């Protein structure tokens, strides 16, 4: 397996450190890693762990960075990574745009990691795209779901950042030489109640809250002293001066030590009494607080974000109401007399091996699911109601989703939408996709084809096929998906013959339908129409199937139980084509033979056929068989009805392309009687 990581640079920072830790662990697991960035001080460490580094200026927020898209596409084509892991927004845009330039067969799986709370806008939304989104905490996951609703819940995996428990553990202690130099450099810390505030000097870190906290503690005779460990980046000098002025105003300027950036943070965390997290907004994770807790050192922090999640597991007493400096001071006053001890050792999922294994699991799952076999399939269905072609669309989408393909269905919002969304199939509502003249759908369909990166379109009616073909004609060759037309009935729409030519692969659901289409359209012999019969789910329909006892009891209460009577089920939409006019003759003959028969008619009645039903009922009354017929209407429990009836019956006067209900009856072990066409 080969992973390509994209990030702005490899200077000091949380994202850079995570990428280094990932490369170390993944290389030990035998995974090849390629890191693409603008370079920096951490490049030697990346290369020392076995990863390769390629220098590319892909992190600067500038339109000039878009010039790297083509070069990155060529790099991806040369390196052939299985996974493209995006760690920041600008590199994510470069990576996504580069992949769009590649043929679909050459595109790697895309994983993006949300390392921080980005501003919510279209620019940041790129991090919520791709095959999988990694959130570094539960609160980050909620942030993604709330602000980027197009990201599906199942496409987000929470993998917290981690600590190396072989380095960060309660028995770790700085060397005597280090301690001697530390107190030599900062003699003001000797014998003090030291509070460490680690992190870059920014407004988000809440350094001004130290002023009232230190004043409160000093007023109560506690020798508190704050140690601010972090780099003051260029442009932040004025803010540091502002914070220092606040300390002077509180009268605690002599109680604060600024160390600047330090590489020995683990040693500093060990010698300080408490590590603080005073962030005014939730942090996505909080690496230094986790390291302090792993060292067995107490941490007090505002109870939000990733730090709140850590404290909830390691040290609940360290959770302080967000932004309440007074409550923080009182908590530290309490701790001064009796210091708490965090739970150790480091539990899952905060260990380094947990983080590496979780990433490996994501990579393996996605490579198996997307790289090996999976394609994006777009279904266009006239509606999603039970029965017929609509049922076929829902069954296909759910079945293909279950075996790893990604499916999207376009249809009006009908009854089966809940079923497909429960199976993780995406749904886009359409007013009426079946009306070919409804050209306002074309522009929207093109957008959906592009956004889903559809490899294949399955169109289930002639109008849907022609609509999809029209939309695909306007796309570039690289964007154009294959078009498969599903033919389930004999052609009626005036554009059906042309639709056969538009399909890359027309599919008929029976041999008889294929022959009929070929003959009517006068097709060349080379035009191959595939025959794929509508299958039945053997897990639902099998000879030993029995309805639940409650259902049977309700059926017998409603319809009675006539011992010795042959029960017959006639199922399907009730139209003149279904031959119900033949029932009187059949029942009259069975009565003459003294064979008691009762027929249950289960099927929808279209509004246009209501007068037809009224005529049938009058006919049955005149022939004296109306008591032997029960009209059930549409029944979602048709499988149960078929299973308790003795015989399934088909009286269709014209050849049917296929009959799923009769196939289900046969699968349930029921005998079938029907005309032989």
N, C-alpha and C positions, 0 to 999 in steps of 0.2 A: 504494500500500500504506500502511496506517495501523497504527502500533504504539502500544499503550498500556502504559506501564511502571508497575508498582505497587511502592513501597518505603516504609519507615517515614517517613523524613525526608530532607532535603537539607542536612544539616549536613556537616562534614568527615568523611571516612571512605572506606574502600576501595570499598564497594559504591556509594556516592554518586559517587565519581570514575569508576567504570566506566560508570555510567548516563550521566554527562555526556559521556564520550568516545564512547559509543554514539550518543547523540543528535547530537553534532557530526558524526560520520561518516555516520550514516544520513540526516541532513538534507541533507548535501552530495550524497548519492546520490539525492535527490528523494523520500525516504520521509518521510511525515508522522509526527511523534512527539508523543504526549501523555503527560506525566509526572504521576502522582497520588501525592501524599505530604502529610505534615503541614507541609511547607515547611522553610525554613532558609536559611543564608547562601549556598547555591549556586543558589538560584532565579534570580537575575539572570543567572548564567552559562548556565543551562539555556535561559532565554528568549532570550538573546543569540545562541545558535547556531541559533535558528529553531524550537525546540520550544515547546509550550504547557505551562504548569503549572496544575494544578487542585488546590487545597488541600482535603485530606480527612484527618481523624485516623484513619488506618487501620493505624498501626503499634504502638500501645500494647498491651501484654499485659494486657488487661482484658476482662471479659465485655461491658463497655459498647461495646467496639469492634464487637461483632456487630451493633449498631444501624446500622452503616454498610453492612451487606450489602444492604439494600433500596435505599439511595441509590446504591451502586456498581452495582447491577443496572440502575437507571434511567440512570445515567451511561453504562454500556456500550451500552445500547439507543439512547441519544441520539448517542453518538460513533461507533458502529458500527465499532470497530477490527477489522482482520483478525486481529491477533495480540494476545493479552494476555500480557505478559512479566512474570513474578513474580520479584522479587529478594530476598524475605525471607519468613519463616514466617507472621507475623501477616497481612501483606497477601495472602499466598498463600491462607490460609483465607478471607479476605474475598472474594478473587477467585473461588475455586472455588464458594463458597456462592452468590455473586451469579450466576454463570453457570448454576447449577442452577435458578434462578428464571426463567430465560429459556427461551423455546421453542428447541428444538434448532436450528432454522434460523437463529436469531439469535445463537447462541453463537460467540465467536471461537475460533481456535486458541489453546491454552494452552502457553506455554513457561515453564519455571522454570529459574533459574540457581542452582547450588550454589556459593556464593562462599566457604563455610567449612565446617569439620567441626562440624556441629550435634550435640548430644546425640541418641543414637539412641532414639527413642520415637515414639508415635503422633502426637504434636504435630509432630515434625520430618518425619514420613513424607509430609506434604502436599507437600513440595518434590520428592518423587520421583514425583509424579503429573502428569498432563497429557500432551499429545501429544509433547513432546520435553523432555528434561532436559539442560541444558548443564552440564558439569563443567569447572572452570577448570584442571584438571591431570589427568594420568594417575592419580595416587594418589587423587584425588577420585573418579574414575570407579570405581576398585576399591572404594573405601569405599561407594559407592552400591550396587554389585552385591552386595557382601558383606552389607550391613545392610538393604537394601530389595529382597529377591529378587523381589518382584512387578514390579519395573521390568525390562523386557526390555533385553538388551544393545544391540540395534539402535536403541533409543529414547534412548540416551545419546550425546551428541556432545561431544567434548573441544575446547574453544575457550579457550586460555590468554589471560589478560589481556595487555596489550601496552604498548609504549612508542612515543611519537612520535619516530621516528628523525630527524626534522628538528630536534627540540629536544634529544634525548639522543644524543650522538655523541661519539667520542673527541676531536674538535677543540674541543668546547665548553669555555669557561673563564669563570669569573666576571670581572666588570670589576675594574679596579684600585681603583675607589672602594669596591666591595663588600668586597674583600679588606682594604683599609685599615680599614674600619669593623668587620669581623669580628675582626681581631686587636686592634683598639682595645677592643672589647667583651670579648674573651676573650684577654687577653695571655698567659695561662698556656699557650696552645697553640703559641706561636711556637717553632719548632725542635724540636717533639716528634714522636714516632711516634704519630700520632693514629688512634684506632680509633673508628669511628662505629657506634653501636647505635641505629637508627631504630625508631620505633613507639610506640604508646601504652604507658603504664606499667601493665603487667599482669603477673601471675605467669607467664603463658605465654611471655613474651618472653625469659625466662632472664637477666635483668639480674644476679642474684647470682653468676653464673658469671664475671662480669667481675673480681670480687675476686681469686680465685686466678690468673686469667690475667695480670692486671696485676702481681701480686706476683712471679710467675715471671719476667716480662720485666724488671722493675726489678732483681731480684736478679742478673740477668745483664748489668746495665749498660745496658739498652735504655731510653731515655727515653719509655716508653709513657704515653699519656694517652687516656682514654676520653671520648667526647662522646655523651651520651645525648640524643637528639632526639625529643621526643614529649610529648604532653599528659598531665598527671595529672588524670584526670577526678574529679569529685566522688565521694567514697567510697573513693578509692584513695590518699588521703594517708597513711594508716597503713602501707600496703604500701611506699610510697616511703621512709618513715622507717625501715622494717624493712631495706630494701635499703641505705640509707645507713649504718645501724648495722653491717651486714655489711662494708661497705667500711672502716669505721673499725677493725673487728676485724682485718681483714687488713692494716691499716696503709697503705691506698692511697686514703683519702678525699680527699687532696689531688691525686690523679691522675684525678679524675672531674669533668666539667663537665656540669651539667644545663641544657639550653637551653629546655626547654618546647616548646610547639608552634611550628613555624617554617614559613613559606610559601616559603622559599628553599632547600628541601631539596636541589635539584639542585646549587646552589652549594656547599652544605656537603659533599655527597658528593664533589665535585671536589677540595676542599682537604684532605679527610681522606685518610690513606694507605690504610686498609683499611675496608671496610664489613663488619660482622659480622651473622650470623644465629645466635642462641643459643636459639631456641625449643625448649622441652623436649618439646613434642608437634609432630607434623608440621603445617606450615602448608599450607593449601589451595593457596596460590600464592606470595606474597612479591613485592609490587609494587616496594618500594624496592630490594630486591636486584637486580631486573631493571634498574631505572633505573641503578644504580651500574655494573652490568656493561656496559650500553649506553654509558655515559660512558667506558668503558675503564678503570674503576677495579677493582682486585681485590676479591673477596668471599670470605670464609671462612665456612662455615656447616655446621651439622650435616646429615649426608647423609640427610635424610628429607623427605617431603612435596614440595611444589612447588619449594622452594628447591633441594633435591637434584636435581630434574629440570633446573633452570636451570644449575646448576654442571656437571652432566654434559655439557651442550652447550657452555657458554661457557668454563668453567675447571675441569676435573676435579681439578686440584691443590688447589682450595679445598674439596673435600669432606672432612669430618672425622667420625669415628665419633660417632654421636648421643650427646649428653650427656657426652662425654669432654672436660672442661675442660683437663686436662693435655695431651691431644693437640692441642687448639686452641692452647694456649700454645706448644707446640713448633713447630707449623706457622708461627705468627706470628714466632717467633724465627728460623726459617729464612728467611722472607720479608724480614725486616729487612735482611739482607745482600744479597738479590737479589729484587727485587719482580717477581712474575709479571705477564703482560699477558693479559687475557681475549681470546677470539676476537671480532673485530669485522669488518665491521659486523653489526648485529643480523640474525640469520637468521629465516626463517619457522619457526614461526608466531607469533613474538613481535613482529612489526611491527604498528603500528596498522592499516594497510590490510588486513593478514591477518585481524585480529579482526573488522573491519567486514564484509569480504567473507564470512567464515565465518558470521556472524549473518545476513547477507542471504540466503545460500544456504539456511540452515535455515528462515528465514521463507518464502522462495519455495517450497521443497519442501513445507512443511506446508500452505501456502495452496493449492497445486495439489492436494495429496493429500487434505486434509481439508475445507477450506472449499468448494472448487469442487464436488466430486462425492462425496466419500467419506462413507460411513455405516458405523456399527457393526452387524455382522451376527452374530447368535447362531444357531448350528446345533444342533439337538437330534436326535441319531441313536441308534438302538437299540444299535448297536455300530459298531466301526471295523475290520471284517475285509474282505479283498478280495472284490469281487463285489457285484452287485446294488445295493440302496439304500445300503449302507454305502460302497461305492465311489463312488457318486454324491455322497454327503455330502463325502467327502474331496476328490473332484475339484472340486466347486463351491467349497469353502472355499479350496483352494490356488489355483484360478483367479481367484477374486475378490480374494484377497490380492495376487496378482501384478499386478493392474491398479489397486491403490491402496486397496481397501476393507480395513477392519480386521475380521478374522474371529475368532470364538471358537467352539469345538466342545465340546458336552457329550456324553459317551458313556462306556461302560466302556473301560478301558485295553487295547484290542486291537491287532492287528498294524499298523494304518495310523497309529497315533499318532505314530510316529517320522517318518513322511512329512510329516504336516501341521505338526508342530513345526519340522521342517527348513525349511518354507516360511514360518516366522514366524507361523503360526496358533497362537493360544493354545488350550490344552486343559484342560478341567475333567473329572475322573473322576467317573463316576456308577456306582452299583451296578447298576441296571437301569432305565434311563429308560423302557423300553417297558412296564413294568407300571403301569397307570394307578392301581391301588389303592395304589401305594407313595407315600403322601402325605407321607412325611418328606422327599421330594425337593422339595416345593413351596416350603418356606421357603428352602431353599438356592437354588432356581431364581430366586426373587425377588431374593435378594442378588446373584446373578450378573447378572441383568438390570440392576439398578441400578449395579453396579460397572463393567460394560462400557458403560453408557449405550446399550444396544442400541436401534437404530432399527428393525430388522427381525428377526423370528425366522423361521427356516426349520425347520419340523418335518417329519420324514421318514416318520412312521407315524401311524396314527390315534391310538394311545395318546399319542404325543408331542405331537400337535396338541391333544388334549383337556387334557393336563397343562399345556401352555403357556398355553392359554386360561384355565384355572383360575387360574394364577399371575397372569396379566395383569389379570384382573377385580379383583384386590385392590389394584392400583396406581392412582395418580392418573392422570388423563387425560394430563398432561404427560409422565409416566414410561412410559406404555404404548406399547410398540412395535407396529408392524404385524405381523400374523401371517399367514405364507404357509404353506399346507399342501402338501406334495409327495406326490402319489399315484402310486405306482409299480406297484401290483398291484391286482387286483380285490378289493373290500372283503370282509373276513371278520369283523373285530372288531365286536362288537355296538354300539359307539359311533360307527361310521364315518359314518352319515347325519348325526348331530348335529355331527360334526367339520366337515362341509362348511359348515354354517351358522356355525360358530365362526370360520372363516377370513376374513380380509379379502380374500385372493386365493387360492383353491384352484388348484393347478397339476396337470395330468395330463400324463404323458410320451408320450401318443399320442392321436390323435383317437378311436380305438376305445375307449380307456379313458374319455375324456371322455364319449362318448355313453352308455357303459355306466353311469357314475356318475349322469349326468343322468336316465337312464331309471329306474334302481333307486331313486333318492332322490326321484323325482317332483318335480324342482326346477322352480321358476318360470323362465320364459324369461329374466328379468332376472338370474338368478344365473349370472354368467359364469364358466366354468371355463377358465382359460388352458391352451393346449396348448404345451408346450415340450419337444420330443423330447430324449432323452439324446444329446448330441453325441459326436463322436470327435475325438481330438487328431490333426490332420493332420500335425503335426510328427513323430509317432510311427508313424502308420499311413498309408502311401502306397504306390502300386504298385511303386516302385523299391526298396522296403525289402528288405534282405538281412540275415539273422542273421550274427553274427561267425563266422569260419572255425572257431574253436575249438569253438563251440557245435555247429556242423554236424557236425564230426568226432566229438564226443561222442555226438550223436544217432545217427549211422550206426553207431558202435561198439555202442551199446545196442540199437538196433532194426533194424539192417541196412539195406541199400540194394537194393531190388528194382526193377531197371529194367523198365519196361513195366507196372508195377502202378499202378493209380489209387489214390492215397492220399486218404482222406476223413477230415475232422476233424468230430467231433460233440462240441460243447462245451456246458457248462452243468451246474448242479447236477443230480445223478442222482436223479430222482423218477419215480413212475408217470405223471406228466403229460408226460414228455418222449418217450414213444412208442418206447422202445427195443425193445418187443416186435415192432415192424415190421421190425427189422433182418434176422431170418432170412429172411423172404420176399424182401426186397430183394436180399440177397446170393445167395440161391438162384437168383433170376432172372438176376443178372449172371453167375453161374457157368454157367447154361444158355446164355447169350449168348457165353460164353467171353471175358468181360471181367474180367481179374484186378483185384480190389478189396481194399484193406485199410483197415479203419476204426480210427481212434484216438479213444477216448472220454476226454475230458479234463473232469473235474468233481469237485466234492466229493460225498462220500457221507455224508448225515446218519445219525446213529445209528439213527434210526427206520426208515431205508430199507435197512438191511443185509440183512434177510431178502429184500427185493425183489431186491437185487443177486444174492444166491445163487440165486434162482429164474431170473433172467436167464441166469446162467452155465450152469445146468443145461440151459436151453432151447437155448442156443447149442451146447452139446456134443451134444445129441440131434439137432439139425439139421445137425451137421457143419460149423459155421462158426466154432467157437471159435478156430481157428488164424488166422482172418482178422480177429480183433478184438484190440486191445491196450488194456488199461485203464491209463490214465496217472494217475488220481487228480487232485488239485488241482495245477495247474501255474502258478507265477508267470510262466513264460516262454511263456504262451499265444500271444502275438503271433508269436514265432518258429515255433511249431508251425503256426499258421494260414498263415504265409508259405511254408512248405516243402510243405504239403499241396496237393493239386490242387483239392479241392472242399471247401466248408463245407456241412454238412448240418443241417437242422432237421426233427425228426419229432414236434414238439409236437402232442398230440392235441386240445388246447383252445387257443383264441386266446391268444397271449402279448401282454401290454401293450406290451412293447418287448423287444428283445434286443440288448444292447450288443455281445456277442461277434460276432453275425452282421454287425452294422454295421461292426465293425472288419475282418472278413474282406472285406467289399465294398470298404472303403477300401484294403485291401492288394491290390486287383485280383483277388480270388479269386471264381470263380463260386459262387453259392449255390443250393442246391436245398432246397425246403421246402414244406409244405402252405400253400395260399393262404388263410389266415385270420389 
